[in-house]
Amino acid sequence: MRIRFERRKRLLRQWWWVLNSQRVQPRHRPLLWDDLHARGSNGVPWWEQRRRLHSLTLPSAPRRRSAAKRVAQLTTVLVIALATGCSPSSPVPGGTARPSTSAGDTVVNAQQQKLARSIAQLRRERDALERQARLPALKPASTASKAPSAPAAQPLAQSASTAALSTSFAALSESLGGSMGLAYTSFGLSPKSFGDLSGGAGWSTMKIPVAIAAVIQANGHPSQATLGYMRLAITESDNNAAMALWSGLGSPTEAAEQTQAVLRQGGDTTTIVPSQVLRPGYTPFGQSNWSLTAQATFAASLPCMANTSQVLDLMGQITSSQRWGIGTLANTVAFKGGWGPGTDGAYLVRQMAVVHLGDGTRIGLALAARPADGSFDTGVRDLNAMARWVAANIRSGGTNRC
């Protein structure tokens, strides 16, 4: 009995050493006790896991290979498979006998089909990886290609609109007879012109740059006398008042240079202001050859130029006897007319204006007519018709920026 008891104590001491020893290593099984108890999914006995003799942290996931490497590896596998004749779509050459349907052939065919499915799957993965690899490079390219597409359609729409306006204005000109022309633009943009009349003598419309030159000479603070001359010259188109402003600019050469400088500030780069009288009985500046496109550009620049607020205010106070043509439109903010006979006695009637359109933007406008009968009254009638055409056809496309 004592021997059994001692043997039991010895076994208990061994078990206690096993349970408490920190030197137990993986797969250490000194006793049958280890094999009689369940193990975890990782093959380590549960009691060793419980006593934390083994690390239970899962191994980190393997680093994913880059798309380019995976594509290269898949391509290599496909090349090898195709070289061995395992393509799923490999045809049987003509004249070759079909394989027998024995048991061995059946196994071979099954393996070939399995390999074919694997090849198809590899191809799909390769295509998906190639698309994924190209995706970051395609996004900027697509964005860059879309950026110019929106403005590209705009000139087409503008040209179509311009062609329709040209056709409509030509029909108006044919119905009225004589020669007429019209130009308009927004600040900083190229002008659009219609009709067969491109310009002519500026007549009293040239009083506007002369008045601005007088304000500039006074450093933006003209005297009461100068303001009186400006009012008469602009609102009533008084020639004597305009000549007083011209004379106040200095010598005829200096006056012409200062007036021409105002035109350059307004975007007109072509008009030349004469310093001497070209036709007796008429002002020298009134005989400046002023094209409609250059005048429209200058009119569009008036709200953006310095020292023009007083002039624009007076252009909105034209006397009622001269409020014809573009002056009949409620959207006209400021305008000035000019008229006079040519060397043949036929009148040229013209106007320049700053007009607000229906969309709230503004344009610079210039229009002129040389009527078929050469009379001033017929010219006024033609400008009235053109003003109605403007109201009906030019409703948007301006700007409010400077």
ABEGO torsion letter per residue (X at the ends): XAAAAAAAAAAAAAAAAAAABAABBBGBBABAAAAABBBBAAGBBAAAAAAGABBABBBBBBBBBBAAAAAAAAAAAAAAAAAAGABAABBBBBGBBBBBABAAAAAAAAAAAAAAAAAAAAAAAAAAAAAAAAAAAAAAAAAAAAAAAAAAAAAAAAAAAAAAAAAAAAAAAAAAEEBBBBBBBBBGBBBBBBEABAEEBAEAAAAAAAAAAAAAAAGGBBBAAAAAAAAAAAAAGBAAAAAAAAAAAEBAAAAAAAAAAAAAAAGBAABBBBABBABBGBBAAAABBBBAAAAAAAAAAAAABBGAAAAAAAAAABBAAABBEAAABAABABBBBBBEBBAAGBBBBBBBBBBBBAAGBBBBBBBBBBBAAGBAAAAAAAAAAAAAAAAAABABGBBABX
